[in-house]
Amino acid sequence: MKLFRISTVPISLNILLKGQLRYLNQFYEVTAISGEGEELDEVEQREGVKVHPIAIERRISPLKDLVSLLQLYRYFKREKPDIIHSITPKGGLLTMIAGKWAGVPIRMHTFTGLIFPHRDGHFQTLLVWMDRILCHCATHIYPEGKGVKEDLERYRITGKPLKILANGNVNGVDTEYFNRPAVATESVEALRDQLGIGEEDFVFVFVGRLVRDKGINELVTAFKNLTSTPLSDRTPTLLSERASAGVSNVKLLLVGPLEQHLDPLEPNVLSEIEANPHIITVGFQQDVRPYFALSDALVFPSYREGFPNVVLQAGAMELPSIVTDISGSNEIIEEGKNGLIIPVKDSAALENAMRRLAGDRDLYRSMQEHARPLIESRYRQDKVWAALLEEYRRVAEKERE
């Protein structure tokens, strides 16, 4: 059977679905479709699957979208796939329309995150109708998590069944790769020395794009307030000997690119990042495991997500997390068990959570002990892949009946 996996841009196939296409290629003739470039070439080489480049614009572009739609239609008509399965909004819309026109029998789309709940006015209406058309043309629809499913239902995007595979997330987490023993102690210690992080420092780490939408303004504000007052001023139980060092024992490690042209941070926040000696920035890193390994907790105050991989990865690396009460994050984290959940855009609540986690030894150790087992039991990659394979087989069998 022919299985086509489609995304708007190839980085989604290369990063979000890493390893999955190789696994599925054992059972199906898999073709990956997206815009051409190094990312798609890497998918072809690493996953060992066929690739077919079709450019798809991320933004609304009527003429280019029409060209992409026709190219998808012609390719589907010629190759006659049994299953097409898309992720990402624009790629999904064009894939489902083209697949319906071409008579592809099984047309599946996974919603990894929704844009329209965070927009308003005419633009929101346009986005809602785009997703309604997508769902009308699809035969099977899969929200990545409970929050995404609830938004699809709340906005009445479709009356078709919505199924979450396994416990959510499109690819799970490789718990052998994201595992503290898999990271050489020597490399972690060398990195610690390079960054000027002491053994007694309590390190909060953020991994992701340094943009407003990820809650960086609130994070930096909270951290500034946290470091302006010694932990011992407000917390009676302190983490090991670290409290005696006062404000100097807390660090904020920012791992990710600064994207001022897309979603800029406030000027005072940029100034604080540059001036605060306790804030360390390292830019984008291909391998984030050493940064997790030298950290104590993840802080991820994003405004919106589908199902954030970084929270899964941090948990697999035995880190408790502070997250906002949004889709995905509030499904991975159980309040008080493997992390803390705070309101969105609330720097005061974030400061209090950071102060609590860094200052309460027993609470921290309890959360740390629960972090990895919870991820292993729910989101291990092989479980997610097996659930997807079973769904393909179930749907294909039903189609043959």
C-alpha positions, -999 to 999 in steps of 0.1 A, spaced: 0 0 0 11 35 -8 12 60 21 19 97 15 29 120 44 26 157 36 36 189 54 38 226 44 75 228 50 100 200 52 113 208 86 80 194 100 88 160 84 124 162 94 121 172 130 85 165 142 83 131 125 120 121 129 123 83 128 86 77 122 87 75 84 115 49 85 94 28 109 63 31 87 83 23 56 86 -13 69 49 -17 64 40 7 36 55 23 5 61 57 21 65 90 2 73 123 19 59 154 2 69 190 10 89 219 -3 123 211 -17 156 218 1 182 204 24 155 194 50 137 172 25 170 157 13 178 148 49 144 131 53 151 110 21 186 100 33 179 94 70 144 78 68 151 59 36 118 69 20 108 84 -14 104 122 -14 85 144 -39 90 182 -37 60 204 -40 63 240 -28 36 251 -4 34 286 10 29 290 47 10 323 43 -22 327 23 -12 333 -13 -40 326 -37 -20 322 -69 8 301 -54 -18 281 -34 -36 272 -66 -4 261 -83 4 239 -52 -31 225 -52 -29 215 -89 5 199 -84 -8 178 -55 -39 168 -75 -19 157 -105 6 138 -84 -21 120 -64 -40 112 -97 -9 97 -112 5 78 -82 -29 67 -68 -19 65 -30 -40 44 -7 -36 68 22 -26 105 24 -18 119 58 -11 156 64 1 178 92 4 216 94 -25 239 84 -18 250 48 -4 217 38 -34 199 53 -59 221 36 -44 217 1 -37 180 6 -73 172 17 -89 192 -12 -65 177 -38 -70 142 -23 -108 144 -25 -107 156 -61 -82 129 -70 -103 102 -54 -78 91 -27 -98 67 -5 -83 74 29 -75 111 36 -62 117 71 -52 150 88 -36 156 122 -41 190 139 -9 197 158 -20 231 169 -47 256 160 -42 293 151 -78 306 150 -85 305 187 -57 331 191 -70 355 164 -101 376 161 -123 394 136 -124 386 99 -90 368 100 -103 344 126 -134 337 105 -113 330 75 -91 306 94 -121 288 109 -136 283 74 -103 270 61 -102 243 87 -139 235 81 -131 229 44 -101 208 54 -123 186 76 -150 184 50 -125 170 25 -108 146 50 -121 112 59 -104 109 93 -93 137 117 -69 135 146 -63 162 172 -29 160 187 -42 163 222 -73 170 243 -70 208 242 -69 208 204 -99 185 203 -118 208 226 -111 238 204 -122 220 173 -155 211 190 -160 246 206 -157 263 172 -178 236 155 -151 229 129 -165 195 120 -192 170 130 -169 141 121 -154 119 149 -122 133 164 -97 107 176 -66 112 197 -40 85 191 -23 69 222 -21 97 248 -15 125 223 16 139 205 24 131 169 57 113 174 63 106 211 97 110 226 128 88 222 134 79 258 167 62 250 181 93 233 166 117 259 182 100 289 207 114 313 231 84 311 232 88 273 250 122 278 287 120 288 294 135 322 326 150 309 308 169 282 283 183 306 310 194 331 329 210 303 298 229 292 291 239 328 326 254 330 323 271 296 290 288 307 302 297 341 276 277 359 285 265 394 278 231 409 256 248 435 236 268 410 199 260 405 194 263 367 161 270 350 162 262 313 140 274 285 143 256 251 126 272 221 124 304 200 130 335 220 98 353 210 69 370 227 45 341 220 67 317 240 62 339 271 98 352 272 87 387 283 70 372 313 99 348 320 126 374 320 105 397 341 98 369 366 135 359 367 146 396 372 122 398 403 134 364 415 170 374 415 164 408 431 154 391 463 173 362 480 153 329 480 158 327 518 136 358 522 104 340 512 111 302 514 116 283 546 128 251 531 157 255 507 172 232 481 204 218 496 231 243 504 222 265 475 201 289 495 230 302 514 244 317 482 214 341 479 205 354 445 237 342 429 227 306 430 199 309 405 205 309 367 183 311 337 196 293 306 179 303 273 185 278 245 171 289 211 172 316 184 162 352 189 136 360 162 130 398 166 117 401 130 88 377 136 75 382 171 97 408 189 104 409 226 100 441 245 131 464 245 135 463 283 134 425 282 162 425 256 182 448 277 177 426 308 188 395 289 220 413 279 227 429 313 217 403 338 247 382 347 225 353 358 209 350 323 228 328 299 219 326 262 234 300 238 213 303 207 200 274 186 215 240 195 212 209 174 216 187 205 198 201 236 205 171 259 237 185 275 217 217 284 190 197 300 216 176 318 231 206 336 198 221 344 174 215 373 140 225 358 124 235 326 104 267 325 80 269 295 55 298 298 42 297 262 9 313 252 -2 285 229 10 250 218 -3 219 202 16 193 222 51 207 231 79 182 225 103 202 247 82 194 278 83 157 269 120 158 263 127 176 295 106 151 315 125 122 299 157 139 311 143 139 347 134 176 348 102 188 364 86 216 345 68 249 351 43 254 323 13 276 314 -22 263 315 -25 256 277 -32 227 254 -6 200 255 14 214 284 -14 209 309 -18 173 296 18 164 301 22 181 335 2 170 365 1 198 390 24 191 419 35 157 406 59 163 378 57 201 376 37 232 383 10 249 361 5 286 360 -18 310 342 -8 324 308 9 359 307 13 360 345 48 370 355 40 371 392 26 335 392 57 325 372 80 341 397 63 324 426 64 290 409 101 294 402 108 305 438 88 275 451 105 250 429 140 263 436 133 267 473 115 236 484 139 206 485 113 179 492 89 192 465 116 194 439 129 159 446 94 144 445 87 160 411 121 150 398 115 114 407 81 114 389 93 132 358 108 104 337 85 75 347 54 96 337 68 103 303 79 67 298 45 53 307 25 77 284 46 91 256 73 66 247 80 68 210 75 31 202 40 33 218 30 63 197 43 47 165 25 14 172 -8 32 178 -4 50 145 3 18 126 -27 1 142 -49 31 131 -37 28 95 -44 -9 95 -78 -4 111 -89 23 86 -75 3 56 -94 -28 67 -126 -9 71 -121 7 37 -119 -28 22 -151 -40 37 
